[in-house]
Amino acid sequence: MKILVADDSRVMRQIVVRALRQAGYGHHDVVEACDGQDALEKVYDEQPDLVLSDWNMPNMSGLDLLSSLRSGGDTRPFGFVTSEGSPQMRDTAERAGAMFLIAKPFSADTLRDALEPVLG
């Protein structure tokens, strides 16, 4: 299985990758993207099984990334790992087709709880 982690912060991408390992998903291949546009290109080039994306990124936001994927018929699992987790953002994410929204800071347990229904 391949997981794409999209965040404009290199440090945050490293934190997400470390949390994936700690949550028991370290055996999966991880691809990193530095913004939404880079993530969109890597979705088509790398064909990940899951996308984990920040919401606020330059060049293309995470929400725009998700909308672009869904409008093109892409149904792969997509979740947000972002700094805001208001009810309005959670509702927007769900309506756009996200499977979950995890607010930063988060733990490996939080990530595992969100991924378990998706990855089994």
SEVOVO-966038 format. One record per residue (C-alpha): residue in one letter; x, z, y negated. Coordinates in steps of 0.25 Angstrom, whole numbers. Example, Ala and Ser with C-alpha at 12.3 -4.5 7.8 and 13.67 -1.06 7.14 Angstrom:
// SEVOVO-966038
atom type:A&east:49&up:31&north:18
atom type:S&east:55&up:29&north:4
***
This chain:
// SEVOVO-966038
atom type:M&east:0&up:0&north:0
atom type:K&east:5&up:-3&north:-14
atom type:I&east:1&up:5&north:-27
atom type:L&east:3&up:0&north:-41
atom type:V&east:6&up:10&north:-51
atom type:A&east:4&up:5&north:-66
atom type:D&east:8&up:14&north:-78
atom type:D&east:15&up:11&north:-90
atom type:S&east:23&up:24&north:-88
atom type:R&east:35&up:23&north:-78
atom type:V&east:35&up:38&north:-77
atom type:M&east:20&up:38&north:-74
atom type:R&east:21&up:27&north:-63
atom type:Q&east:32&up:36&north:-57
atom type:I&east:23&up:48&north:-57
atom type:V&east:12&up:40&north:-50
atom type:V&east:21&up:34&north:-40
atom type:R&east:26&up:48&north:-37
atom type:A&east:12&up:54&north:-36
atom type:L&east:9&up:43&north:-26
atom type:R&east:20&up:47&north:-17
atom type:Q&east:16&up:62&north:-19
atom type:A&east:2&up:58&north:-15
atom type:G&east:6&up:51&north:-2
atom type:Y&east:6&up:37&north:-7
atom type:G&east:22&up:35&north:-8
atom type:H&east:22&up:25&north:4
atom type:H&east:14&up:15&north:-4
atom type:D&east:21&up:4&north:-12
atom type:V&east:20&up:7&north:-27
atom type:V&east:21&up:-4&north:-38
atom type:E&east:22&up:0&north:-53
atom type:A&east:17&up:-7&north:-65
atom type:C&east:21&up:-3&north:-80
atom type:D&east:7&up:-7&north:-86
atom type:G&east:-6&up:-14&north:-83
atom type:Q&east:-1&up:-28&north:-84
atom type:D&east:10&up:-25&north:-75
atom type:A&east:1&up:-18&north:-65
atom type:L&east:-9&up:-30&north:-65
atom type:E&east:3&up:-40&north:-62
atom type:K&east:8&up:-30&north:-51
atom type:V&east:-6&up:-29&north:-45
atom type:Y&east:-6&up:-44&north:-42
atom type:D&east:9&up:-45&north:-38
atom type:E&east:10&up:-32&north:-30
atom type:Q&east:-4&up:-31&north:-24
atom type:P&east:-5&up:-15&north:-24
atom type:D&east:-16&up:-8&north:-16
atom type:L&east:-18&up:2&north:-28
atom type:V&east:-16&up:2&north:-43
atom type:L&east:-13&up:15&north:-50
atom type:S&east:-13&up:13&north:-65
atom type:D&east:-12&up:20&north:-78
atom type:W&east:-23&up:17&north:-88
atom type:N&east:-16&up:15&north:-101
atom type:M&east:-4&up:5&north:-100
atom type:P&east:1&up:-6&north:-109
atom type:N&east:-2&up:-21&north:-107
atom type:M&east:-14&up:-18&north:-98
atom type:S&east:-21&up:-4&north:-96
atom type:G&east:-24&up:1&north:-82
atom type:L&east:-39&up:-1&north:-85
atom type:D&east:-36&up:-16&north:-89
atom type:L&east:-28&up:-17&north:-76
atom type:L&east:-39&up:-12&north:-68
atom type:S&east:-49&up:-21&north:-75
atom type:S&east:-40&up:-33&north:-73
atom type:L&east:-39&up:-30&north:-58
atom type:R&east:-54&up:-28&north:-56
atom type:S&east:-58&up:-40&north:-64
atom type:G&east:-49&up:-48&north:-55
atom type:G&east:-56&up:-43&north:-43
atom type:D&east:-45&up:-33&north:-39
atom type:T&east:-51&up:-21&north:-32
atom type:R&east:-38&up:-14&north:-28
atom type:P&east:-38&up:1&north:-30
atom type:F&east:-35&up:5&north:-44
atom type:G&east:-33&up:19&north:-50
atom type:F&east:-28&up:25&north:-64
atom type:V&east:-18&up:35&north:-66
atom type:T&east:-19&up:38&north:-80
atom type:S&east:-17&up:48&north:-91
atom type:E&east:-32&up:49&north:-95
atom type:G&east:-43&up:53&north:-85
atom type:S&east:-55&up:54&north:-94
atom type:P&east:-69&up:52&north:-87
atom type:Q&east:-71&up:39&north:-96
atom type:M&east:-57&up:34&north:-91
atom type:R&east:-61&up:37&north:-77
atom type:D&east:-74&up:30&north:-78
atom type:T&east:-68&up:18&north:-84
atom type:A&east:-58&up:18&north:-73
atom type:E&east:-68&up:19&north:-62
atom type:R&east:-77&up:8&north:-69
atom type:A&east:-65&up:-1&north:-70
atom type:G&east:-62&up:0&north:-55
atom type:A&east:-52&up:11&north:-54
atom type:M&east:-53&up:20&north:-42
atom type:F&east:-47&up:32&north:-49
atom type:L&east:-41&up:38&north:-62
atom type:I&east:-30&up:48&north:-61
atom type:A&east:-27&up:55&north:-74
atom type:K&east:-12&up:59&north:-77
atom type:P&east:-6&up:69&north:-74
atom type:F&east:-10&up:68&north:-59
atom type:S&east:-5&up:73&north:-46
atom type:A&east:-1&up:67&north:-33
atom type:D&east:-14&up:73&north:-27
atom type:T&east:-23&up:67&north:-38
atom type:L&east:-17&up:54&north:-35
atom type:R&east:-19&up:56&north:-20
atom type:D&east:-33&up:60&north:-22
atom type:A&east:-36&up:47&north:-30
atom type:L&east:-28&up:38&north:-20
atom type:E&east:-33&up:43&north:-7
atom type:P&east:-47&up:36&north:-8
atom type:V&east:-40&up:23&north:-12
atom type:L&east:-28&up:23&north:-3
atom type:G&east:-33&up:32&north:9
***
